[in-house]
Amino acid sequence: MLDFLLGLPYLREGPLWQTARRLEAPVLVSANALSLWRRDAVGLRQWSGFDRRMLRLVAEHPVSLDSGGFVASVLYAARRSRCRNTWSCAPQHPGSGSPRST
């Protein structure tokens, strides 16, 4: 049997969450959707942790956490202006080879 995860852009009570529960569909949420951001002294966004308020929903329904986009956004944030996409950024990270070569 093939199982699908319903990808949600955030973890919040609302129509998407209610639909997932009604369908009894396991949910996939981006780690970035749980991120808290603040502006530094010059106005640049800085990651400041995770918003854990809605994690109570995880106890009520199966949820998986996808961290690929979050990791990429943190690692490549400074290089974003030079990268057309994540694949073109990956070889720029010190100590990493191209993900296509693995």
C-alpha positions in Angstrom: 0.0 0.0 0.0 1.2 3.5 -0.8 0.9 6.1 2.0 0.8 9.8 1.3 1.6 12.7 3.7 -0.4 15.8 3.4 2.0 18.7 3.2 0.9 21.7 5.2 2.6 25.2 5.0 2.2 25.6 8.7 1.2 23.8 11.9 -1.9 25.6 13.1 -5.6 25.0 13.9 -7.7 25.9 10.9 -9.3 24.5 7.7 -6.2 22.6 6.5 -5.6 21.0 9.9 -9.3 20.1 10.2 -9.3 18.6 6.7 -6.2 16.5 7.5 -7.8 15.2 10.7 -11.1 14.5 8.9 -9.3 12.5 6.2 -7.1 10.8 8.8 -4.1 11.8 6.6 -0.7 12.0 8.2 0.8 15.5 7.9 4.2 16.8 6.7 5.2 20.2 8.0 8.3 22.2 7.1 10.6 23.0 10.0 10.8 26.5 8.6 7.0 26.8 9.3 7.9 26.6 13.0 10.7 29.1 12.8 10.7 32.4 14.8 12.5 35.3 13.2 13.6 38.7 14.5 15.3 41.7 12.8 18.8 42.6 13.9 20.2 46.1 14.3 20.5 46.7 10.6 17.2 45.1 9.7 18.3 41.7 8.5 16.2 38.7 9.5 17.9 36.4 12.1 16.6 33.0 13.1 15.8 33.0 16.8 14.3 29.6 17.5 11.2 27.5 17.1 7.6 28.4 17.9 6.6 25.4 20.0 3.0 26.6 20.8 1.3 24.4 18.2 3.3 21.3 18.9 0.4 20.1 21.1 -1.3 19.2 17.8 1.3 16.6 17.2 0.0 14.6 20.2 -3.4 14.5 18.5 -2.4 13.5 15.0 0.6 11.9 13.1 3.0 14.7 12.0 6.3 14.4 10.3 8.9 17.2 10.2 10.6 18.1 6.9 13.9 20.0 7.5 15.4 20.1 4.0 14.1 23.5 3.1 14.9 24.9 6.6 18.5 23.6 6.5 19.0 25.0 3.0 17.6 28.4 4.0 20.0 28.7 6.9 23.0 27.4 5.1 22.6 29.4 1.9 21.0 32.6 3.2 24.1 34.6 2.7 24.7 33.1 -0.8 21.1 33.5 -2.0 21.9 36.4 -4.3 24.4 34.2 -6.1 22.3 31.1 -6.4 19.5 30.4 -8.9 18.3 27.4 -6.9 19.4 25.1 -4.0 21.2 22.7 -6.3 23.4 25.5 -7.6 24.2 26.6 -4.0 25.0 23.2 -2.6 28.6 23.0 -4.1 29.4 26.4 -2.5 29.0 25.1 1.0 32.4 24.4 2.5 33.1 20.7 2.9 30.2 19.5 0.8 30.3 17.9 -2.6 27.6 18.4 -5.2 24.5 16.5 -4.1 24.1 15.3 -7.7 27.3 13.4 -7.5 26.1 11.1 -4.6 
